[in-house]
Amino acid sequence: MGRLASDIGGTFTDLVYFDETSGDLTTAKLLTTPSDLTEGVIDTVKLSGLAPEEIRFFVHGGTTVINAITERKGVKTALVTTAGFRDVLEIQRGNRPDLYNLRFYKERPFVPRRLRFEVRERVSAEGEELTPLNRDDLASIVERCREEDVEAIAVQFLHSYIAPNHEEECAAFLRDNLPNVAVTASSAITRDWREYDRANTTVLNAYVQPIVERYFGKLEVALGDIGIDCPYSAMQSNGGTTSFEWAKEHPITLLESGPAAGCNGAALVGAICGLPNVIYLDIGGTTAKCSDIEDGKPKVSTEYRLEWSRTQFGYPLRVPVVEIVEIGAGGGSIAWFDKAGLLKVGPMSAGADPGPACYARGGTEPTVTDAKLITGVLNPDYFAAGQFRLDIEKAREAMTPVAERLRCGIDEAAVAVIRPVDANMINALKLVSIQRGHDPRDFALIVGGGGGAMHASALGRELGVKEIIIPTHPGLFSAWGMLATEPRRDFMQTVLRRAEDVQIDHIHSLFDSSKEQAARYFASHALASSHDIAYETRIDLRYLGQEHTVTVPLDLNNATVESIIDDFHNVHERTYTFRLDDTPVEFVTYRLTATAHVPRPKLRKLTGDGRSVEASRKGERRVDFGDDGVHSTVVYERDRLPPGFAAVGPLIIEEPTSTTLVHPEQRLEIDDFGFIRISNL
């Protein structure tokens, strides 16, 4: 019996299976099938050769939600809101990220004005009903939605985070009268405040809900057809899992499911290596993601902004998401020239269809994968476990226009393509390290993704980390991380009060209510109902007059109002370098994280059986290391290297899902768990 994880990326679909009896891992990797994502999942199961009846746990993550949003392929969605607040989505926030940009434009709402409807109702910020819900307004909205062929409706009323009754009544009315339309109430997604943020979160949930319902429904049928009969779980952005049924109603919580699983995996690898502080980097075919992990725990925040950039505010989401910086840089990133003639790489990607030019599937534009093949890093006969041969002539043909523009040879052009993509990744890594006040020398860099190991040595050296770690199966690392993930649910409740009006009994009451909700939720979760539930409690506080809050961890058994305020002053000082002891404090949002402890796979140490340096050596090939020159480089097969093996670069370590590049003046060692550990000499 065992546990199966499936992860859909922009280029590849990955599978990892853990046999709970033997401790063995089975893996599979195939190109993603954009026209039917379910097909790719089922094909990897068939490729793995697994017996379906042996699978007792299935967890799935992927890009279905984020792709539907970023590609604007959601359904026609309407918004129902409190009278007078129809234009909240348009007005957004008053702040602008690029203050002096005279050509600044706001993000376009996902719901056009003609599909934003007002309802006469009102509750106060304290939850008192001021105006009853007007059902006559709802009747006319139902007719308009029928006329417009609306497929999903978001309901978001003023102050519903504290008093959701009107929202729930409205949502029930709409479901009764529009049975084929998906209806999302904001209070069912988040009980956090801020009108625009909640409205946008609710709209995006509704926007993708029918798509996710159809996808998961089809996947359930497909899994059942091949004999996989077990509870199905979905990976969430908060680093935990949930059931398919709950995910269908709350698809926005799946936005960054793959990267969140990778962060969990990085935290586990760091713990095994005795490194609580690590930086995680995942480089796939389409994007690169990075995050910092302190004290063994990925950071989770409700301040996520989709499509954020230095000059754009993005779309805020008030759901818990592991803090990740994501950029359009990966193996499929396309090289191009801007209007000024400068070479750029990404964010456009060749994806899986047609893919890079060297895939010989119709792609003609130069990509990072083409550049790595030309420079000798990639073995054309061993890419993706040799499923198909990379065509170096097509790669060179695609790179020719770059060489002509740069007035250099094709080999030099390939190196020139790699430089900007590495620079983009370094900037992203600095965002999660130096710009957050961390010294990279205190951190290890843990790398995943099919492209991560190729770039890791250069990036780690540039960043100045103390060590670079390539875990086993790096090209499948997000799927591997899912196997080490537990069911989780986050609860939040905004109750804004001055500190002098808060009693400790009131705090206990709020958290007790959240714990009751957690108990009901896990009681219906097939994999978590019989296991212990652990709770983490936190409170958002701020100084009176401040806009933003600081989150303070809470030991509920020993806390007093005074101790919480003292902790807030200390956390605020660590975060912003100052404190205001004489300024009144406000308690804002109460947060509870509930996690069900379930058995997780354990890593085994390697044995030397069947492993030797002689057996692992595959030969030598010429590799261009860019600024480090061109070298004849020894190539090893990773799965045959014994623990304790050490060597100095230049080196290449090949495996079915990834290729590790070790630069000159760097030292490689294989530890007891088979992790590749690279340090600078």
N, C-alpha and C positions, 0 to 999 in steps of 0.2 A: 504493500500500500504506500501511496506517496502523495506529494503536493505538486501541483502544476501551476506555473505562472506564464502568462502570455502578455507581451507588450508590443503594441503597434507604434512604430516610429514613422517619420516622414519618408524613409527610404527602405528600412527593413522591418520585418515582423519577427520577434524573438520568442523563443520558448525555452524554459528551464524546468526540469522535473527533478524533484528530490525524493529518492527512495528512502523511506523512513526506516526500513529494515536494514539495508546494507550501507546507507549513508552515501550512496553513489549519486552523481548528477548526470542527467541526460539533457542534451541541448539540441536545438535546431534553429536555423536562421534562413529566412527566405525573403525575397523582395516583397515589399508591401504591395497589395493589390488595391489601388485607389478606387477602382470602379465597384468593388465589393470587398470591404475590409474583412468580412466574415470568412471569405474564401481563403485569405492568407492565414488566418488563425487555424482553420481546419487543416490546411495543407501542412503547416508546421507540425501539427499533432501526428498526421500520417507519416511525415518524413522521419519523425523521431522513432517510430516503430513501437510506441508505448501500447500496452494493453489497456484499453479504456476502463475496464472493470477494476483496475488497480488504482485509479485516480480517485482519491477521497476528498480532495480540496482543489478548487479552481479559482484563481484570482486573475483579473484582467485589468490592464491599463492601456491607455493609448491617447491618440490625438483627435479623436472624433469631435469632442466639444470645442477645443481651441481652433481646430481647422474650420469648423462650421462658422465660428464667429469671425475669425480673421479673414476668411474667404467670402464672408457675407452670404452664406448659403443656408441660413436658418429659414424659418417659416414666417409667413405674414403674421405680425404680432400687433396687438392693441394694448393700450394702457388705460386702466380705469383708476382715477385718483380723486382726491377731495376737491370740491369746487374751489376755484381760484388757484389751483396748483398744476394746471394742465401743462404749463411751460417749464416746469422744473428741469426736465431733461434738456431743454434748449438753453436755459439760463446757466445751468451748471454751477460752478464755483466762481467766486469773484477774483481769485488769484490766477495769475498767468505765469507759467514757468519761464517764458522768454519775454521779460518785461518790456524791452525796448524794440521788439520785433514788430515793425509797422505792418507786416504782411501776415501776422499771426491769424490763424483761423481755429475755431473751436471744432471739436470732434462732432461729427454729424450723429444725431440720435438714431437709435435702431428702430424707433417708432416714429413715423411721420406725424405731423400735427393733426391731420385729418383722422388719424386713428387713436388720438389721445382724447379720452372722454372724461367729463367731470360729473361727480355725484354730490348732491347736497347731503352732507353729513359732517359731523365735527366732534372731536373729543379734545379735552385739554391736555396739556403736558403732564398733568397729574393723573390722567386716565378718566376724568369725569366726563360723562356724556353731555355735550352742549347742544347738538342738533341730531335728532334721530336719522337713521339711514332712510333715504327717500327711494322707495322701490319703483315709483313711477319713472324716475330717471334711469333705473336699470332696465326697465322694459324697452325703452327707446334704444338703449345701447345694444341690447340683444338683437333688435331688428337691423341696426347699422352693421353689426358684425356679420350677420347672415348675408347682407347685401354685398359686403366687401370680401366675403369668403375668408374671413380671419381664421387662422388655425390655432392660435394661442393667445391668451389674454393674461396680462400681468395686472394685479390689483395691489395698489399701494396707497394707503390713506395716511393722513397726517397723524403722528403720534401713535400709530398702530403697534409700535414696538412695546409700548406700555399697556395699551388697551386694544387687543386684536379683535374684539367682538364684531365690530362693523365690517372689518375685512373678511372675517370668516363667514358672516351672513351673506355678504356680497358674493364671495367665491362660491358658496353653496347654491345661490340663486342662478348664477351663470352656468354652473355645471348641470343643474336641472334643466335649464332651457337651451343649452348648447352642449349636448352630451358628447359630441365628437370634437370638441375644442378643448385643448389643454389649458387649465387655469392654474396660475401660480399666485398665491397670496404672499406678500412680503414677510409677514410675521411667521410663515412656515419656513422661510429661508434664513432669516436673521432677525434677532430682537435687539440689534444694535441700532443706534440712532443715526442721524444725518439723512435728510430727505432725499437729496440728489443721489447719494451713494446707494441708499436702499432701493430707490426707484430703478437705478441702472442695474443693480444686482438682480432685481426681480424680473426686469425686462429681458435680460440676457438668459436667465433661467428658462423663462417662457419661450424665448426665441429658439432654443435648441431642444426643448423637452420632447416634442414629437419625433425629432430625428433620433434622439437617444432611445426613446421608447421602441421605435421600430428596429433600431440596430440591436439593442439588447434582446428584444423579442426574437429576432431572426437568429442571433447567436445562440440563444437558449435552445431553439429548435435544432440548429445545426449540431450543437454539442450532443444533444439527446440522440440525434440520428446516428452518430458514430459510437454511441454507447457510454458516453460520459454522464453518469447519473450521480451527482453530488451537489452540495450547496455551492452556488456561484457567488463570488465576491468581486467587487469593483474596487480598484485603488483610488483613493481620494487625494486631493491636493494638500490635505492637512497631515499627510503621512500615515494615515490609517486606512483600514478597509471598511466596506459596508456591503450590504446585500444588493443584488441587482434590483430588487423591487424598490428599495429606498433610493437607489441611484437614479432610477427612472423618474422619480418625482423631484429630485434635487440634482439635476445633471451639472449645474454650475460648480458643484463641489468636486467635479472630476477634471477641472480645467488643466491642472499641472500634475496629473497623476503619475506619469512616467518619471519626470524629474524628482518628484517627492519620494518615490520608491528608491531612486538612486541615492538620495540624501540619507535615507534610512540605512541603506547598504554601506555607505561611506562611514556612518557613525559606528556601525558594527565592526567594520574593518579597523577603524581607529581604536576601538576598545580592545580588539584582539591584539593589536600591535602596541598597546599601552600608550596611545596617543589620543587624549581627549579633545585636543584642539586641532582640527584639520580643515583644509579647504578642499571642497569637492568640485571637480570639473568633469563634465560629460560632453563629449564631442560626437555628435551623430552625423547623419548625412545631410541634415538641413540646418540644424541649430547647434549652438554651444551653450550650455547652462552651467552656472557655477554658484556656489553657496558656501558660507562659512559655518562651521559647526564648533560650538564652544561647550566644554564640559560634557561632551558626548551626546548632545542633543541638537538636532536641527532646529532652527528658529522658525516659529510659526507666527504669522501676523494676519490681521484683517485689513491691512492698508495696501493690499495688492492693487495695482493699476495695469490693466491690459493695454498693450500698445503704447506704453509710456516711453517717452524719450526726453532728452534734455530740453527740447523745444516744444513738446506736446504733453499735456496733462494726462492723456489716456483716459480709459474707462475704469473708474473705481469699482471695486467689488468688496462687499462687507462679509466675506466668508473666509474662514481660516485657510491660508495658503503658506506652504513652506517658503521662506524668503529666498528667492532665486533671481539672479540676473541672467537674462536670456538674450542672446544676439543671433542674428542671421549669419552664422559662420559654421560650415561643416564640410564634409567631403563633397557634397553636391553643389556647394556655393560656386556661382558663376563669376568669372573674371570679366570685367568690362571697363570701358573708359568713359569718364564723365565729360561734360562740355568743355572743361578746361584741359582735357587730355590727360588727366591723372588716372592711374590704374586703380581700380576698386575691385573688391571681391565680396560678393553677397550684397544684400540679403537674399537676392533671387537665387533659387536653387533648381537644379535639374531634377530633383526628387527621385522617385523610383521609376517613373514612366515619363520620358524615355531614359532618364538617368544620365550620368556623365558620358562623354563621347566614347571613352574606352569600354563602356558596357556593350557597345555595338548594337544598341537597340533603337537607334534613330537620333540620339543626341548629337549635336554638332558644336555646342559652345564649350569653351575651355573651363574646367572646374579644378578644384583642389585635388580631387582624386586623380585626375589626369596628370597634374603636376607631380604628385607623389609617385606615380608610375614612371614618368619620364626621368625623375631624379634617381630611380633605382630603389626607392624605399619599398614599394609593393612588388610582390612576386606575382606576375600575371597568371601563373598556373595554380595559385593557392589562395586566391581571393574568395572570401565567403566559403571557405572549406573546399574550394575548387569546383563550385557549382557551375561556374562558367568562366571562360578564359577572358582576361582583359586584353584588349586590342591596342597595343602600344602605337601602331601606325595611325589609328584613328585619333588617339590622344595627341600625337605630334601634329597631325593635320589640324585638329581643333586649336592647338596652341600656336600655330603659324601666324595668324593675324596679330596675336599679342607680340610675338617676336618682331614682326614687321613694324608695328607701331613703336616699339621700344628700340628698334634698330639693333637687335642683338640676335644671337642664336636661339634655337628652340630650347636647349638645355638651360640657358641663362634666363629665358622667359619663364620657364617652369619655376625656377628659384624665386624670380620676381613675384610670381603669383602667391607663393607660400608666405613671403615676408608680410604683406598687409593683413593676411588672415591671422597670422600669429600676433601681429600688433593689435588687432581688434580683440583677440582673446586675452592678451595681457591687460588691456584697458578694462575688460570686464572683471578679470581677477583682482585688479587693484580696487575696483568698486566695492568688492566684498571683503577686502583686507585693509589696505592702507587707508582708504577713505572712510573706513569705519573705526579707525584708530588702532588697528592691529599691526604688529610687527610680523611680517611674513616669516622671519627667521624663527619665530616661536611656533610655526605651524608646519605640518606635513601636507603635501599635495596628493590627494587620492584621485585617481583618474579612471573614468569609465567611458563607455561608448565605443563604437567601432573605430573612430578616428582619434580617440583620446591618447592612446599609447604612442601614436606616431608623433604627436606634438608635445607630449608631456615633458620630455627632457629639456627641450629648448625653452619652454614656458617656465618650468620650475627653476631653471638656472637664471632666467631673466628676472623672475619675481623674487628670488633669493630665499626660497623655502629651505628648511633644513633637510628635507628628504622627499623623494617622489615614490609613491607606492602604486604599482599596477596590480590590482587584485586578480584572482583567477577569473577567467571568462569575462574580460572587460567589455567585450562587444555585446554582452548580454546582461550588463550589470543592473539595469533598471528592473528587468524581469527577476534577476537573482534577488534584488532588494525586496521585491514584493513577497518573496517567500519568508522573509524575516519581519514582516509587517503584521501588526495586530489590529483587530477591530477597534475603531475609535469614533467618538462623536464629541463635538464641541458645542457647548451651550453658552449663551451670552444674554445678559439682560441689562439694559441701560436704565438706571434710576438716579437721576441727577439730584444731589443734595449737598448742602454745605456740611462740613465735618461736624459742626456743633449740633446738627440735627440727625446725626447717625448714631445708632446704638448697636452694640455688638450683637444683641438678639436679632435685630433687623438684618444684619449681615448673615447670621446663621440661617435665618428664615429663607432668604433668597437662595442661598446655596442648597438648602434642604429641598427646595422646590425643584432646582435643577437636577439634583441627585435622583429625585423621584422620576423625573422625565427620563433620565439615563437608565434607570432600572427597567422602566417600561420598554424603552427602545431595545435594550440588550435581551430582554425576555423574549422578544420576537426574532432575534438574530440566531439562526441555526447553529453557528459555530461559537457563539459567545455566551449563550444563555446559562451554560453550566460552569462557567469559569469565573474566577475572581475579577472584580472590577476595581481598578485603581483610579483615584481622583487627584487632579491637580487644580488648585484654586488660585486665581489672580484677580486683582482689582485695578482698573484704570482710574488714576487720580490726576488732578491738575491744580495749579494755583488759580485763584479767582482772577478772571480776566484773561486767562490764557485760552488759546484756541485748541491746542493739541494736548494729549494726555501722556502720562508715563505709566507703564504697566508694572505693578508691584506683585511679586510672588507672595503667597499667603500661607502661613501655617495655621490653619483654621482652629486647631485644638488649643493653641497657646496665644492666639492673637487678641489684642485689645485695640480699640479705636486709636489710642495714643501710640501704640507700637506700630500700627499700620502707617500712621502719619510720619513717624520717625523714619520708617523704611522708605517712604516716598521721598522725603528730603534727601536721603542718602542716594537713592537710585537717580533722582533728578540731577544731583551734583555729579554723579559718575557719567551721566548721559550728556549734560549740557555745561558742565564745569562750574555751575553756581547753584546756590540754594537761597530760598527766601523764607527764613524761619518765622518771620513776623507776618507773612501774608496768609490770608485765609485759604483753606484747601477745600476742594470739592471732590466728592466721590462720584464717579461717572458710570462706569460699566463693570459688571461683575461677570467673571469668566470661569467656566468649569470645563475641564477636559476629562472625559471618562474613557478609559482604555481597558478592554477585556484582555487579560493575560491568557494567551493560548500557546500551546507548544510550538516552538520555532526550530527550524533546522540548525544543527550544530556543525561547525566546520571540523574536519579531521585533519590531523597533521599528515604530511606526506611520509611515505616510506621510500626507501631507496630501491625497492624491487623493480627491476626492469628499466631503471633510469641510470644513465651514465653520460658523461660529457661526450664520449666517442659516439654513442648511439644518437645523441641529439644534434651533432654537427651535420649540417646539410650542404656546406660548401662556402663559397665566397662570391660576392658580386660587387661591382663598382657602384658606390652611392655618393651622391652629391649632398653634402651637409651644409650647403650655403656658405655662411661666413667661416665655417670650420673646414672648408675645402672638400676636395674629392678624395675618397679613400676606398681601397679594396677592403671590404668589410666581411667579417665572418658571420655566417647565418646559422642560428640554432633553432631547433624545434622545442618549444616551451614544454610540452607535455612529457619530454624525455629528460629534461634537465633535473639532476638530483638536488635535494635540499642541501644548502651549504655551498653550492656552486658560486664562485665569484670571478669576475673578470673586469678588465678595463676597456672602455670603448676605444674605437668605434665598433659597435655590435648591432646586430639585428636579431630579435627574437620573434619567431613566427608562431602563430597558432591559428586554428580555424576561423576565429571571429575577429582577430586583430593582429597588428604588427607593432612591436615595440622597437623604437629607435633609441640607441644609446650613443650620445655624442662623444668625440674625443675628450679626454680629461674628465670623464665621468666613470664612476665605479658601479657595477651591477652586482647584486647578490640575491640568491633565491633563499627565502627563509623557510622555516619548518612547515608553514601552511601553503607554500608554493607561491606566495606573493613575490613579485619582482620589486626590489627596493634599490633605488638609484640615488646616489649622492655625488656631489661635485668634489673633485680632488683639490 
